[in-house]
Amino acid sequence: MQTTDKTLRTQPADRVVRAAGALYLLLVVTSIFGFVTPQTLIVAKDATATAHNILASETLFRLAIVSGLIATIAFVFLARALYRLLRDVNERQASLMVLLVFISIPISFLGALNEIAALRLIHGGPALSGLGTSQVNALAMFFLSLSSDTSALNSIFFGLWLLPFGLLVIKSGFIPRILGYLLIIAGGSYLVGSLTFLLSPPFANVVSTIVTVGYVCELGVVGWLVVKAARVQFAGVNSK
């Protein structure tokens, strides 16, 4: 009876680990695709070429927008799963982690809205009949720039939420402590990258390098959760 009770207690945690692993992996894949794809279509300081690229690859551009929205939704459910997994470690820090995630959500939707606005401008319509093609393309480029600025602003919260997450991992006792330190490094890199972009735009090339460090550090946690989830699933199958 004692073994049965222990199994019943661990089953919810096992489900949470599987959910967190799947959601984190989904978040990483969709957010990278949603962010990188539009950048490949944008030609710096050339609104006409950018508009042409987007129209020529409209389906790809729309998929990038949808991918970004999926990432945003996955982020919400990931925060919930991680809260359930780590709330017993420190409920205040777990709540702060979730709060920082939730603050970033409307900013992410605003970025998607800017991309949709750019696409609608490029398509034109009766409402834009009073504007020339070059003016419409310039407006579209402006909204795409706003979307990039929104991403940079949101990186502040992408960095901040990783700080309590990292501390929780370090204190947890069931997740390798090194992953917690990597999360804190990732959070710091996102913060530095975002502030560098906002305060010193000429150093934008440096930002991508800084953010890449964050991605690599964060992937360690994603990998652990995915492997842990796979082991839990495999153990569950073998026990049947």
C-alpha positions in Angstrom: 0.0 0.0 0.0 2.9 2.3 0.8 4.4 1.8 -2.7 1.0 2.5 -4.3 0.7 5.8 -2.4 4.2 6.8 -3.4 3.4 6.1 -7.1 0.2 8.2 -6.9 2.1 11.1 -5.4 4.8 11.0 -8.2 2.4 10.6 -11.1 1.3 14.3 -11.2 4.9 15.4 -11.0 5.8 13.1 -13.9 3.0 14.5 -16.0 4.2 18.1 -15.2 7.8 17.2 -16.3 6.5 15.8 -19.6 4.3 18.8 -20.2 7.1 21.3 -19.3 9.6 19.5 -21.6 7.2 19.4 -24.5 6.1 23.0 -24.0 9.6 24.3 -23.6 10.7 22.6 -26.8 7.7 23.9 -28.7 8.4 27.4 -27.4 12.1 27.3 -28.6 11.3 25.9 -32.0 8.3 28.3 -32.8 9.9 31.4 -31.3 13.1 30.9 -33.3 11.2 30.3 -36.5 8.8 33.2 -35.8 11.7 35.7 -35.1 14.3 34.6 -37.6 12.1 34.1 -40.7 10.9 37.8 -41.0 14.5 39.0 -40.6 15.5 37.0 -43.7 12.9 38.9 -45.8 13.8 42.4 -44.6 16.3 44.4 -46.5 17.8 47.1 -44.4 17.0 50.6 -45.6 15.2 49.3 -48.7 11.4 49.3 -48.1 10.6 48.4 -51.7 12.8 45.3 -51.8 11.4 44.3 -48.4 7.9 44.6 -49.6 8.7 42.6 -52.7 10.3 39.8 -50.6 7.3 39.6 -48.3 4.8 39.4 -51.1 7.0 36.8 -52.9 7.1 34.7 -49.6 3.8 35.7 -48.1 2.9 32.2 -46.9 6.3 32.0 -45.1 5.8 35.4 -43.6 2.3 34.4 -42.4 3.6 31.1 -41.0 6.2 33.1 -39.0 3.5 35.3 -37.5 1.4 32.2 -36.5 4.6 30.5 -35.2 5.2 33.5 -33.0 1.6 33.4 -31.7 2.0 29.7 -30.9 5.2 30.4 -29.0 3.4 33.1 -27.0 0.6 30.7 -26.0 3.1 27.9 -25.3 4.9 30.3 -23.0 1.8 30.8 -20.9 1.3 27.1 -20.4 5.0 26.5 -19.8 4.9 29.1 -17.0 2.0 27.2 -15.4 3.7 23.8 -15.7 7.0 25.2 -14.2 5.0 26.8 -11.4 3.4 23.5 -10.5 6.8 21.8 -10.7 8.7 24.4 -8.6 6.2 26.1 -6.3 7.1 23.8 -3.3 10.7 25.0 -3.6 9.8 28.7 -3.1 6.3 29.8 -3.8 7.1 33.5 -3.9 9.9 33.1 -6.5 7.7 30.8 -8.5 4.9 33.4 -8.5 7.3 36.1 -9.5 8.5 33.9 -12.4 4.9 33.5 -13.7 4.2 37.2 -13.2 7.2 38.2 -15.4 6.1 35.7 -18.1 2.5 37.1 -18.1 3.8 40.7 -18.4 5.6 39.7 -21.6 2.5 38.2 -23.2 0.7 41.4 -24.4 4.0 42.8 -25.6 4.4 39.7 -27.8 0.9 40.1 -29.2 1.8 43.8 -30.0 4.8 42.6 -32.0 2.6 40.2 -34.0 0.1 43.0 -34.6 2.8 45.2 -36.0 3.8 42.5 -38.5 0.2 42.0 -39.5 -0.1 45.8 -40.0 2.9 45.7 -42.3 1.5 42.9 -44.3 -1.8 44.7 -44.8 -0.1 47.9 -45.8 2.0 46.0 -48.5 -1.2 44.5 -49.9 -2.8 48.0 -50.1 -6.5 48.7 -50.5 -9.0 51.5 -50.9 -8.1 53.0 -47.6 -4.5 53.6 -48.9 -5.5 54.9 -52.3 -4.3 58.4 -51.4 -0.8 57.2 -50.8 1.9 56.3 -53.3 3.5 52.9 -53.4 6.8 54.2 -51.9 4.9 55.8 -49.0 3.0 52.6 -48.3 6.2 50.6 -48.4 7.8 53.0 -46.1 5.0 52.7 -43.6 5.2 48.9 -43.8 8.9 49.2 -43.1 8.1 51.4 -40.1 5.8 48.8 -38.6 8.4 46.1 -39.2 10.9 48.2 -37.3 8.4 48.6 -34.5 8.1 44.8 -34.3 11.8 44.5 -33.9 11.8 47.2 -31.2 9.0 45.3 -29.5 11.1 42.1 -29.5 14.0 44.0 -28.0 11.7 45.4 -25.3 10.3 42.0 -24.6 13.8 40.5 -24.2 13.9 42.4 -20.9 11.2 40.2 -19.5 12.6 37.1 -21.3 15.7 37.8 -19.3 14.0 38.7 -16.0 11.8 35.6 -15.8 14.9 33.3 -16.1 16.4 34.8 -12.9 13.8 33.4 -10.4 13.6 30.3 -12.6 17.3 29.8 -12.2 17.2 30.3 -8.5 14.4 27.8 -8.1 16.4 25.3 -10.1 19.4 25.8 -7.9 17.4 25.3 -4.8 15.2 22.5 -6.1 17.4 19.5 -5.4 16.0 17.5 -8.2 17.3 19.5 -11.2 21.1 19.8 -11.7 22.3 23.0 -10.1 24.5 23.8 -13.1 21.3 24.3 -15.1 20.1 27.0 -12.7 23.4 28.9 -13.1 23.0 28.6 -16.9 19.5 30.0 -16.7 20.8 33.0 -14.7 23.6 33.6 -17.3 20.9 33.3 -20.1 18.7 35.8 -18.3 21.6 38.2 -17.9 22.6 37.9 -21.6 19.0 38.7 -22.7 18.9 41.7 -20.5 22.3 43.0 -21.7 21.4 42.3 -25.3 18.1 44.1 -25.0 19.5 47.2 -23.2 22.4 47.4 -25.7 19.9 47.4 -28.6 17.7 50.0 -27.0 20.5 52.3 -25.7 23.1 51.8 -28.5 21.5 50.7 -31.8 24.8 50.9 -33.7 26.0 47.9 -31.7 23.0 45.8 -32.9 25.5 43.2 -34.4 26.9 42.6 -30.9 23.4 42.0 -29.6 22.9 38.9 -31.7 26.1 37.4 -30.3 25.0 38.1 -26.7 21.5 36.7 -27.3 23.0 33.5 -28.8 24.8 32.9 -25.5 21.5 33.0 -23.8 19.9 30.6 -26.3 22.7 28.1 -25.8 22.5 28.3 -22.0 18.7 28.0 -22.1 18.9 24.9 -24.4 20.6 23.0 -21.5 17.4 23.2 -19.5 15.2 22.4 -22.4 17.4 19.3 -23.1 17.2 18.1 -19.5 13.4 18.5 -19.4 13.0 16.6 -22.7 15.4 13.8 -21.7 13.8 13.6 -18.2 10.3 13.5 -19.8 11.4 10.7 -22.2 12.8 8.7 -19.3 9.6 9.1 -17.3 7.6 8.0 -20.3 9.8 5.0 -20.9 9.7 4.0 -17.2 5.9 4.3 -17.3 5.7 2.0 -20.3 8.0 -0.6 -18.8 6.1 -0.7 -15.6 2.9 -1.8 -17.4 
